[in-house]
């Protein structure tokens, strides 16, 4: 799948977002190393802390399906600049994605910013930080 196709998948997923409160639909598309594509959209709840972002929906769907090795992701929203992921999504990305993996961020004007996971969250908290000797 090309970067442009991946971005189109993310843009299409925005239409499925459940955003009655923020009115801010976001779509995401994630490609595994095997070539399978997982998509996600943000899903809100009146109890705001239990809302889930598009990026995490796509990641969790893939993991629930047994996929754990990923190649790239696209995230799309109607923003002035390419949409940046929130802190929670960055933390989840840092745990499940290779630090060098590319994340394509875009808006509906197709302004694209491609960054690595480590660009998004340098010096991230990692599973090995939980281990003690």
C-alpha positions as CSV (number, residue, x, y, z in Angstrom):
1,X,0.0,0.0,0.0
2,X,1.3,3.4,-0.9
3,X,1.5,6.4,1.5
4,X,-1.3,8.1,-0.5
5,X,-3.5,5.1,-0.3
6,X,-2.9,4.8,3.4
7,X,-3.8,8.5,3.9
8,X,-7.0,8.0,1.8
9,X,-8.0,5.1,4.1
10,X,-7.5,7.4,7.2
11,X,-9.5,10.1,5.6
12,X,-12.4,7.7,4.8
13,X,-12.4,6.5,8.4
14,X,-13.3,10.0,9.6
15,X,-16.8,9.4,8.3
16,X,-17.3,6.6,10.8
17,X,-16.2,8.6,13.8
18,X,-18.7,9.0,16.7
19,X,-18.1,12.6,17.8
20,X,-21.4,14.1,19.1
21,X,-19.5,16.2,21.7
22,X,-16.3,17.5,20.0
23,X,-17.6,17.4,16.4
24,X,-13.9,16.6,15.6
25,X,-13.7,13.4,13.5
26,X,-10.3,11.7,13.2
27,X,-9.4,8.7,11.1
28,X,-6.4,6.4,11.2
29,X,-5.0,3.6,9.1
30,X,-2.3,1.2,10.1
31,X,-0.3,-1.2,8.0
32,X,1.2,-4.4,9.4
33,X,4.5,-5.9,8.2
34,X,2.3,-8.6,6.5
35,X,0.5,-5.9,4.5
36,X,-2.8,-6.0,6.4
37,X,-4.5,-2.7,7.0
38,X,-6.3,-1.8,10.2
39,X,-8.4,1.3,10.5
40,X,-9.8,3.3,13.3
41,X,-11.9,6.4,14.1
42,X,-12.3,8.3,17.3
43,X,-15.2,7.2,19.5
44,X,-16.5,9.6,22.2
45,X,-18.5,9.1,25.3
46,X,-20.3,11.5,27.6
47,X,-17.9,10.4,30.3
48,X,-15.0,12.0,28.4
49,X,-12.1,10.0,29.9
50,X,-13.3,6.8,28.3
51,X,-13.2,8.3,24.8
52,X,-10.8,6.5,22.5
53,X,-8.8,8.1,19.7
54,X,-8.6,6.9,16.1
55,X,-5.0,5.9,16.4
56,X,-5.5,3.7,19.4
57,X,-8.6,2.1,18.0
58,X,-6.6,1.0,14.9
59,X,-3.7,-0.2,17.0
60,X,-5.8,-2.1,19.5
61,X,-7.8,-3.7,16.7
62,X,-4.6,-5.0,15.1
63,X,-3.2,-6.3,18.4
64,X,-6.6,-8.0,19.2
65,X,-6.3,-9.7,15.9
66,X,-2.8,-11.0,16.7
67,X,-0.8,-8.5,14.7
68,X,2.2,-7.0,16.6
69,X,4.7,-5.9,13.9
70,X,3.8,-2.7,12.0
71,X,5.2,-0.8,9.1
72,X,3.5,2.6,9.0
73,X,0.4,4.6,10.0
74,X,-1.6,7.6,8.6
75,X,-3.7,9.9,10.7
76,X,-6.2,12.5,9.2
77,X,-8.4,15.3,10.5
78,X,-9.7,18.6,9.5
79,X,-7.1,20.9,11.0
80,X,-5.0,23.9,9.9
81,X,-1.8,21.8,10.0
82,X,-1.2,18.1,9.7
83,X,-3.0,16.6,12.8
84,X,-0.7,15.8,15.7
85,X,-1.6,12.7,17.8
86,X,-2.4,13.3,21.5
87,X,-0.1,12.3,24.3
88,X,-2.0,9.1,25.1
89,X,-1.7,7.9,21.4
90,X,2.0,8.8,21.3
91,X,2.6,6.7,24.4
92,X,0.8,3.7,22.9
93,X,2.6,4.2,19.6
94,X,6.0,4.2,21.5
95,X,5.2,0.8,23.1
96,X,3.9,-1.0,20.0
97,X,5.8,0.6,17.1
98,X,9.5,0.6,16.2
99,X,11.0,4.0,17.1
100,X,11.9,4.6,13.4
101,X,8.4,3.7,12.1
102,X,6.9,6.4,9.9
103,X,3.7,8.1,10.9
104,X,2.0,10.3,8.1
105,X,0.0,13.1,9.6
106,X,-2.3,15.1,7.3
107,X,-5.2,17.5,7.1
108,X,-7.9,17.5,4.5
109,X,-5.8,19.9,2.4
110,X,-3.3,17.0,2.0
111,X,-0.6,18.9,3.8
112,X,1.5,15.9,5.0
113,X,4.1,15.7,7.7
114,X,5.9,12.4,8.1
115,X,7.6,11.8,11.4
116,X,9.0,8.8,13.2
117,X,7.6,7.5,16.5
118,X,10.7,8.7,18.3
119,X,10.2,12.2,16.8
120,X,6.7,12.2,18.3
121,X,7.7,11.1,21.8
122,X,11.4,11.3,22.5
123,X,12.6,9.6,25.8
124,X,9.3,7.8,26.2
125,X,8.4,5.6,29.1
126,X,9.0,2.0,28.0
127,X,8.0,-1.5,29.4
128,X,11.6,-2.1,30.5
129,X,11.3,1.0,32.7
130,X,9.0,-1.1,34.9
131,X,11.6,-3.8,35.6
132,X,13.8,-3.6,38.6
133,X,16.8,-5.6,39.6
